[in-house]
């Protein structure tokens, strides 16, 4: 993982939406307070802030991975379970120190600690939610379009791509307002099927596809 500067979570969410978050985007404080009371302790601040900011937005809460609604939050030992992988393969929890833990078995958890803390983790997940379906327009250039690693680097340079996520085989870049280029990799090698483009606005998406030869995935 490459160390990247993580902005405040509120800035990331505002950028992804193309506007500041509004009260209509988030869950009310009384709902979050009720969940905290039921659990018998405070919810980690970064998690509380995420739900308070965008807890009503399906694209950021369930566009790909699934955040648990507060009424379904549960504790496993000293860890608060809050996120399920989109195919139910693994789950994530956090603790009072705002560390993030992953497990593949809820009955007998064997916890693996993520490399980043809760706020940076939520920053990553928010970008990935929009990349993987939260934004309505998606394109792709296949692996075959890049015969050498340098060709991918040249494309990113030409796009003036700015890295925002580099974690666990996932790289995401911004390429202008509410437009993301992203790909999966293994030990630096581009993984199948290729490089993706995810965009909020139809006109900007069409322009990027035409200029950089991304195929519209519909």
Backbone bond lengths (Angstrom), bond angles and torsions (degrees), N, CA, C in turn:
res aa  C-N    CA-C-N  psi(-1)  N-CA   C-N-CA  omega(-1)  CA-C   N-CA-C  phi
1 X - - - 1.464 - - 1.513 109.41 -
2 X 1.332 116.94 133.37 1.452 122.29 176.16 1.519 109.29 -88.66
3 X 1.327 116.46 133.81 1.461 120.04 179.18 1.521 109.68 -69.45
4 X 1.318 116.96 124.38 1.448 122.57 177.66 1.517 108.56 -122.08
5 X 1.310 116.14 150.04 1.455 120.71 175.32 1.518 108.81 -76.23
6 X 1.323 116.28 121.24 1.459 121.13 -179.01 1.520 109.70 -97.45
7 X 1.337 118.29 118.83 1.465 119.82 178.95 1.526 110.18 -73.01
8 X 1.323 118.05 170.70 1.463 119.66 173.69 1.531 110.32 -54.32
9 X 1.324 116.29 142.74 1.461 120.68 -177.43 1.522 111.42 -57.25
10 X 1.321 118.00 -36.59 1.463 120.82 179.36 1.526 111.20 -60.88
11 X 1.347 117.31 -35.71 1.461 120.90 178.68 1.529 110.57 -68.71
12 X 1.318 116.84 -41.46 1.466 120.72 178.12 1.518 110.83 -61.18
13 X 1.323 117.23 -46.76 1.463 120.41 -178.38 1.527 111.03 -64.58
14 X 1.323 117.53 -41.11 1.470 120.51 178.49 1.526 110.54 -63.37
15 X 1.328 117.58 -41.86 1.464 119.82 178.55 1.525 110.53 -62.38
16 X 1.315 117.36 -45.72 1.467 120.45 -178.05 1.529 112.06 -62.11
17 X 1.325 116.57 -36.23 1.467 120.89 -179.64 1.530 112.25 -82.39
18 X 1.322 117.51 -20.04 1.459 120.77 -175.48 1.508 113.23 79.56
19 X 1.332 116.31 15.97 1.471 122.40 -179.40 1.526 107.59 -168.93
20 X 1.323 117.71 162.10 1.467 118.42 173.95 1.526 110.84 -63.10
21 X 1.317 116.45 151.08 1.458 119.03 175.47 1.524 109.09 -65.71
22 X 1.333 115.42 152.47 1.458 121.19 -179.72 1.523 109.17 -120.85
23 X 1.339 117.84 164.60 1.469 119.24 178.52 1.522 113.09 -57.29
24 X 1.327 117.17 -29.28 1.464 120.70 -179.46 1.532 112.18 -69.74
25 X 1.335 117.88 -19.90 1.458 121.43 -179.75 1.522 112.56 -76.54
26 X 1.340 116.40 -31.73 1.455 120.21 -169.98 1.515 114.13 -104.85
27 X 1.327 115.15 170.90 1.458 121.38 176.57 1.524 109.96 -84.91
28 X 1.327 117.57 146.37 1.473 120.32 -179.60 1.524 111.54 -68.43
29 X 1.324 114.85 152.51 1.457 120.62 -177.45 1.525 112.06 -61.63
30 X 1.330 117.65 -33.97 1.464 117.74 -177.86 1.526 111.66 -67.33
31 X 1.331 118.03 -32.39 1.460 120.96 176.69 1.526 110.96 -67.84
32 X 1.329 116.53 -41.64 1.454 120.41 178.71 1.527 110.88 -69.77
33 X 1.320 116.55 -37.18 1.463 120.32 178.12 1.526 111.04 -65.10
34 X 1.341 116.26 -38.69 1.463 119.99 179.02 1.528 110.43 -64.27
35 X 1.326 116.37 -40.23 1.466 119.76 178.60 1.522 110.56 -65.47
36 X 1.334 116.67 -41.51 1.461 120.52 178.17 1.525 111.03 -62.52
37 X 1.330 116.48 -42.57 1.464 121.00 178.77 1.524 110.59 -62.75
38 X 1.325 117.28 -42.24 1.469 120.77 179.31 1.523 111.67 -62.22
39 X 1.335 116.13 -37.20 1.456 120.41 179.85 1.523 112.77 -76.03
40 X 1.328 115.74 -19.82 1.455 119.41 178.20 1.512 114.57 84.07
41 X 1.324 116.66 20.68 1.465 119.52 179.38 1.506 110.55 -174.13
42 X 1.327 117.26 167.27 1.465 120.71 -178.16 1.517 112.09 -68.71
43 X 1.327 115.30 147.14 1.460 122.14 173.34 1.526 107.59 -82.46
44 X 1.329 118.98 137.15 1.472 120.08 178.79 1.519 111.28 -50.19
45 X 1.335 117.81 135.86 1.464 121.69 -171.55 1.523 115.32 -54.04
46 X 1.322 118.61 -42.62 1.464 120.03 -177.77 1.522 110.97 -65.61
47 X 1.335 117.48 -37.70 1.462 120.40 179.08 1.525 110.08 -68.78
48 X 1.316 116.37 -43.84 1.466 120.58 176.03 1.525 110.02 -57.15
49 X 1.331 117.70 -44.67 1.460 121.41 -177.94 1.521 111.55 -64.02
50 X 1.325 117.47 -38.08 1.463 120.83 -179.64 1.529 110.73 -64.34
51 X 1.326 117.26 -48.76 1.465 121.14 179.63 1.525 110.96 -66.12
52 X 1.331 117.34 -38.19 1.463 120.29 179.28 1.524 111.14 -66.37
53 X 1.337 116.52 -29.80 1.468 120.33 -178.34 1.516 112.70 -84.35
54 X 1.348 118.42 -45.38 1.475 120.54 -170.47 1.527 113.28 -137.12
55 X 1.315 117.19 21.34 1.467 120.46 -175.43 1.512 115.80 -63.73
56 X 1.342 118.04 -14.28 1.463 121.26 177.58 1.534 112.16 -97.80
57 X 1.314 118.55 -2.10 1.462 121.05 -174.89 1.527 109.86 -93.81
58 X 1.332 115.68 113.08 1.459 120.01 -178.52 1.522 112.21 -62.31
59 X 1.356 117.43 -33.82 1.462 119.00 -177.70 1.520 111.47 -64.04
60 X 1.322 117.78 -36.85 1.454 121.28 -178.76 1.528 113.53 -91.82
61 X 1.329 116.89 -18.89 1.461 119.88 -178.64 1.524 113.39 -98.89
62 X 1.321 116.70 -26.81 1.469 118.96 -175.98 1.519 112.51 -148.10
63 X 1.344 116.51 19.77 1.454 119.31 179.38 1.516 112.52 -62.86
64 X 1.322 117.13 -31.90 1.466 122.10 178.74 1.529 108.59 -142.54
65 X 1.331 117.48 -77.31 1.462 119.09 170.68 1.532 108.79 -74.79
66 X 1.339 115.82 158.94 1.467 119.79 -173.07 1.532 111.14 -115.19
67 X 1.331 115.03 111.36 1.457 120.03 172.97 1.525 109.35 -75.53
68 X 1.313 116.34 136.01 1.466 120.48 176.98 1.520 110.12 -71.96
69 X 1.343 118.80 135.33 1.471 119.12 172.63 1.525 109.44 -64.51
70 X 1.328 118.10 151.37 1.470 120.13 -175.09 1.521 113.98 -54.81
71 X 1.333 117.07 -33.24 1.466 118.10 -179.87 1.523 112.22 -68.01
72 X 1.342 116.76 -15.34 1.462 120.58 178.53 1.525 113.36 -104.11
73 X 1.322 117.27 1.96 1.468 118.68 177.10 1.522 109.20 -58.85
74 X 1.324 115.60 140.36 1.460 119.89 175.11 1.520 109.53 -143.16
75 X 1.310 114.98 154.35 1.455 120.97 178.64 1.520 109.68 -104.13
76 X 1.322 114.99 135.54 1.454 122.43 171.09 1.520 106.38 -113.49
77 X 1.311 115.87 100.54 1.457 119.15 -172.39 1.511 109.72 64.32
78 X 1.324 116.85 -125.41 1.466 121.26 -178.69 1.521 112.87 -93.90
79 X 1.335 117.19 13.82 1.468 121.26 -174.28 1.527 110.55 -117.70
80 X 1.330 115.30 138.20 1.463 122.78 178.36 1.522 108.89 -97.83
81 X 1.318 116.82 115.75 1.465 123.22 -179.72 1.530 108.75 -78.21
82 X 1.349 116.77 127.06 1.467 117.58 -175.96 1.527 115.11 -137.70
83 X 1.338 119.69 -11.83 1.460 120.19 -172.33 1.521 110.50 -144.73
84 X 1.352 114.84 134.85 1.461 121.82 178.44 1.521 109.85 -117.22
85 X 1.326 116.67 134.75 1.462 122.16 175.02 1.516 109.74 -61.66
86 X 1.341 117.41 150.22 1.468 120.49 -167.23 1.524 114.27 -63.48
87 X 1.327 118.72 -21.07 1.460 120.99 176.83 1.533 112.14 -109.01
88 X 1.315 116.58 12.77 1.454 120.52 178.64 1.515 113.68 69.15
89 X 1.332 116.82 26.27 1.464 120.93 -178.55 1.527 111.53 -83.81
90 X 1.317 116.84 -32.44 1.462 119.46 -179.76 1.521 109.44 -150.95
91 X 1.336 114.46 169.01 1.456 122.31 -177.99 1.515 109.03 -137.32
92 X 1.342 114.74 156.72 1.458 120.01 178.07 1.525 110.15 -123.43
93 X 1.327 114.68 146.27 1.461 122.26 178.17 1.522 108.32 -137.24
94 X 1.320 115.06 164.02 1.458 120.11 175.44 1.519 108.96 -132.13
95 X 1.323 116.24 169.07 1.464 120.39 -177.42 1.527 109.85 -130.76
96 X 1.324 116.10 -175.27 1.463 120.61 -175.02 1.524 112.58 -66.03
97 X 1.338 117.06 -18.23 1.467 120.77 177.29 1.529 111.46 -94.21
98 X 1.318 116.53 6.44 1.466 124.06 179.07 1.534 111.91 60.46
99 X 1.342 115.10 32.87 1.448 119.55 166.53 1.520 107.98 -82.49
100 X 1.321 117.18 158.60 1.463 121.87 179.91 1.523 108.22 -117.36
101 X 1.346 114.33 135.04 1.461 121.47 -176.50 1.526 109.45 -126.88
102 X 1.319 115.61 145.54 1.463 121.50 178.40 1.527 109.84 -121.51
103 X 1.335 115.78 144.31 1.457 121.16 174.19 1.518 109.62 -142.42
104 X 1.313 116.61 155.49 1.471 121.65 175.17 1.517 111.48 -108.54
105 X 1.329 117.41 5.83 1.465 121.11 -177.01 1.521 109.05 -146.25
106 X 1.328 116.30 111.09 1.459 119.37 -179.74 1.516 112.77 -78.78
107 X 1.334 117.82 -22.73 1.465 120.57 -179.24 1.526 111.88 -75.21
108 X 1.321 115.91 -40.73 1.474 121.30 177.43 1.522 108.22 -133.84
109 X 1.331 117.63 74.53 1.466 119.83 -172.15 1.526 113.38 -63.26
110 X 1.313 114.30 132.81 1.461 122.43 168.92 1.518 105.19 -114.75
111 X 1.322 116.52 98.97 1.447 121.34 -167.64 1.526 112.38 -81.35
112 X 1.328 115.18 137.03 1.464 123.46 175.26 1.526 107.29 -117.03
113 X 1.337 117.03 125.81 1.464 120.13 -178.01 1.518 111.06 -82.06
114 X 1.335 116.52 129.80 1.454 121.24 175.63 1.531 110.02 -69.05
115 X 1.329 114.97 158.99 1.459 120.26 -174.54 1.525 113.14 -75.37
116 X 1.328 117.08 -15.75 1.464 120.77 -177.88 1.516 109.70 -123.62
117 X 1.322 115.33 159.76 1.444 121.27 177.69 1.526 112.41 -77.71
118 X 1.340 115.49 -178.78 1.457 121.24 -169.73 1.528 113.23 -62.26
119 X 1.321 118.57 -46.23 1.465 119.05 -176.39 1.527 111.35 -64.37
120 X 1.337 117.65 -44.36 1.464 120.61 177.82 1.529 110.76 -65.26
121 X 1.325 117.09 -35.69 1.463 121.01 177.92 1.526 110.63 -64.44
122 X 1.325 117.43 -43.97 1.463 120.73 178.86 1.521 111.36 -65.86
123 X 1.312 117.70 -35.02 1.465 122.72 173.80 1.529 109.51 -57.63
124 X 1.337 116.51 -47.46 1.465 121.39 179.38 1.521 111.52 -63.11
125 X 1.330 116.72 -47.09 1.460 120.61 -178.20 1.522 111.10 -63.08
126 X 1.326 117.90 -39.93 1.466 120.77 -179.71 1.525 110.85 -60.56
127 X 1.329 117.11 -45.90 1.469 119.32 176.51 1.531 111.07 -61.74
128 X 1.323 116.81 -41.99 1.464 119.70 -177.17 1.527 111.43 -69.30
129 X 1.327 117.73 -34.00 1.463 120.31 175.54 1.527 110.55 -57.42
130 X 1.328 116.48 -45.61 1.462 119.93 -178.44 1.526 111.38 -73.05
131 X 1.328 116.91 -36.82 1.459 119.97 178.99 1.531 111.56 -64.92
132 X 1.325 116.66 -37.32 1.461 121.42 -172.58 1.527 113.46 -97.58
133 X 1.304 117.44 33.53 1.457 119.76 175.06 1.508 115.49 129.77
134 X 1.330 117.80 -17.03 1.460 119.39 177.91 1.515 112.03 -65.35
135 X 1.334 117.18 -41.18 1.455 120.76 172.41 1.535 108.64 -81.14
136 X 1.338 117.51 138.45 1.471 120.04 -171.02 1.524 115.29 -77.79
137 X 1.335 118.67 -12.97 1.469 119.92 -174.98 1.523 109.41 -118.90
138 X 1.327 115.45 128.12 1.457 120.19 -175.10 1.521 110.56 -137.54
139 X 1.313 116.56 135.85 1.458 123.09 176.62 1.512 110.33 -131.66
140 X 1.337 116.24 172.46 1.458 120.00 -178.05 1.524 110.37 -151.97
141 X 1.319 116.29 145.14 1.458 123.74 163.49 1.514 106.81 -113.48
142 X 1.326 117.83 127.42 1.458 121.37 -174.31 1.521 111.16 -71.04
143 X 1.328 114.38 163.25 1.463 119.75 176.96 1.529 110.96 -55.92
144 X 1.337 116.33 -33.43 1.455 120.28 -178.85 1.508 114.21 -63.16
145 X 1.334 117.19 -15.83 1.464 120.61 178.57 1.526 112.13 -76.91
146 X 1.334 116.60 -8.36 1.458 121.05 -176.71 1.526 108.75 -126.31
147 X 1.323 116.74 99.18 1.460 120.24 -177.35 1.523 112.09 -80.16
148 X 1.336 117.49 -19.56 1.469 121.68 177.71 1.524 108.65 -138.16
149 X 1.342 117.69 154.74 1.471 119.73 175.90 1.521 112.48 -57.20
150 X 1.331 116.61 -29.98 1.450 119.73 -179.31 1.512 113.35 -64.51
151 X 1.343 116.83 -28.73 1.467 119.49 179.87 1.523 111.08 -68.76
152 X 1.328 117.31 -37.67 1.458 120.11 175.15 1.527 110.02 -65.72
153 X 1.306 117.40 -43.81 1.465 120.69 178.29 1.519 111.08 -61.32
154 X 1.336 116.67 -38.01 1.467 120.37 179.16 1.518 111.22 -65.92
155 X 1.348 116.75 -40.09 1.467 120.09 177.50 1.521 110.61 -62.23
156 X 1.330 117.06 -46.86 1.458 120.58 -179.39 1.526 110.96 -62.20
157 X 1.316 116.35 -37.84 1.463 120.26 178.11 1.528 110.83 -66.37
158 X 1.340 116.41 -42.54 1.468 119.98 -179.85 1.524 111.25 -66.28
159 X 1.325 116.23 -33.78 1.462 121.21 178.78 1.533 112.21 -76.93
160 X 1.336 116.70 -7.19 1.461 122.26 -173.67 1.529 110.04 55.44
161 X 1.329 113.85 43.56 1.458 121.02 -176.80 1.531 110.61 -69.62
162 X 1.326 114.82 134.29 1.467 120.45 179.36 1.524 108.62 -111.02
163 X 1.338 118.58 119.62 1.465 120.16 -177.98 1.518 112.11 -68.07
164 X 1.337 115.71 133.50 1.461 120.45 177.44 1.523 112.10 -125.58
165 X 1.348 117.60 -20.32 1.462 121.89 178.32 1.522 108.44 -138.94
166 X 1.329 116.33 130.76 1.466 122.62 171.89 1.514 106.38 -146.75
167 X 1.342 115.19 91.93 1.460 119.48 -170.46 1.517 109.98 -154.23
168 X 1.334 116.20 126.95 1.466 122.76 170.71 1.522 113.06 50.95
169 X 1.330 116.53 49.60 1.451 120.29 176.37 1.506 115.37 80.29
170 X 1.327 118.33 9.07 1.464 123.14 -179.78 1.519 109.25 -120.06
171 X 1.334 116.00 130.66 1.456 121.20 173.85 1.526 109.38 -126.99
172 X 1.323 115.79 130.92 1.463 122.06 179.79 1.529 107.85 -129.45
173 X 1.337 114.73 138.45 1.461 122.02 -179.86 1.532 108.72 -129.67
174 X 1.322 117.02 145.42 1.457 119.87 168.37 1.528 108.22 -89.44
175 X 1.339 115.39 143.44 1.474 120.85 -179.89 1.527 109.37 -132.54
176 X 1.314 115.36 45.36 1.456 120.67 -177.79 1.514 110.19 111.52
177 X 1.322 118.15 177.59 1.461 122.12 -172.84 1.523 113.19 -55.34
178 X 1.329 115.60 120.30 1.456 124.34 175.09 1.533 112.03 49.82
179 X 1.312 115.97 44.14 1.465 122.85 176.00 1.525 108.22 -136.25
180 X 1.332 115.36 130.18 1.455 122.01 -176.02 1.520 110.39 -124.78
181 X 1.309 116.94 139.43 1.456 123.32 166.56 1.524 106.45 -113.74
182 X 1.332 116.21 134.28 1.461 118.03 -175.92 1.518 111.17 -152.21
183 X 1.316 114.71 158.83 1.465 119.92 178.21 1.522 109.81 -159.32
184 X 1.317 114.32 162.14 1.453 122.65 173.50 1.520 108.59 -102.20
185 X 1.322 116.35 150.03 1.457 119.03 -179.14 1.524 109.43 -147.40
186 X 1.313 114.86 161.55 1.454 122.26 175.35 1.521 107.96 -130.58
187 X 1.339 115.50 114.30 1.460 122.04 -177.48 1.530 111.52 51.96
188 X 1.316 114.95 40.60 1.454 120.80 176.89 1.509 115.56 86.54
189 X 1.338 117.69 -10.77 1.460 121.66 179.95 1.521 110.17 -89.37
190 X 1.330 116.89 130.97 1.456 122.21 179.76 1.525 110.51 -58.77
191 X 1.331 116.93 130.13 1.456 122.09 -179.36 1.523 110.62 -92.15
192 X 1.314 115.80 155.63 1.464 120.65 174.43 1.523 109.56 -63.35
193 X 1.350 117.63 151.07 1.459 126.95 0.02 1.523 115.35 -89.20
194 X 1.363 118.63 -12.27 1.455 118.58 179.48 1.510 113.07 159.29
195 X 1.328 115.71 -149.53 1.461 123.90 -176.83 1.529 108.38 -106.07
196 X 1.327 115.83 133.52 1.462 121.33 -174.27 1.526 111.52 -109.77
197 X 1.316 114.24 152.67 1.463 123.48 174.51 1.522 107.81 -123.72
198 X 1.335 117.61 125.26 1.465 122.40 178.76 1.524 108.62 -127.36
199 X 1.359 116.11 128.74 1.467 120.67 -170.02 1.527 110.26 -140.16
200 X 1.309 116.37 145.45 1.460 121.79 178.58 1.525 112.48 -78.38
201 X 1.342 116.60 -40.24 1.461 122.15 -170.41 1.534 111.22 -102.86
202 X 1.333 117.05 134.17 1.469 121.80 -176.06 1.518 112.17 -64.80
203 X 1.330 117.69 -43.04 1.462 119.58 -177.68 1.526 111.37 -65.67
204 X 1.312 116.57 -42.11 1.460 119.08 178.68 1.530 110.01 -66.37
205 X 1.314 116.96 -38.79 1.460 120.19 178.00 1.528 111.01 -60.79
206 X 1.320 116.80 -48.00 1.470 120.15 -180.00 1.519 111.57 -60.11
207 X 1.334 116.10 -39.63 1.463 119.75 -179.21 1.526 111.36 -66.73
208 X 1.318 117.46 -42.17 1.460 121.08 179.27 1.530 111.23 -67.02
209 X 1.331 116.95 -40.14 1.468 119.99 177.83 1.524 110.92 -62.09
210 X 1.325 116.34 -44.23 1.462 120.31 -178.28 1.520 111.49 -66.42
211 X 1.310 116.79 -39.18 1.467 120.01 -175.90 1.518 112.61 -76.91
212 X 1.347 117.28 -34.47 1.463 120.13 -170.55 1.527 113.90 -119.29
213 X 1.334 116.88 13.78 1.472 122.42 171.09 1.532 114.25 63.22
214 X 1.316 116.58 35.66 1.463 119.43 169.56 1.524 108.73 -82.62
215 X 1.310 117.10 139.55 1.454 122.15 175.43 1.513 109.98 -88.47
216 X 1.322 116.67 133.39 1.466 122.37 179.31 1.529 109.03 -70.35
217 X 1.340 117.02 121.66 1.464 120.93 179.22 1.524 112.95 -85.59
218 X 1.328 117.46 -0.34 1.464 121.15 174.92 1.507 114.21 77.81
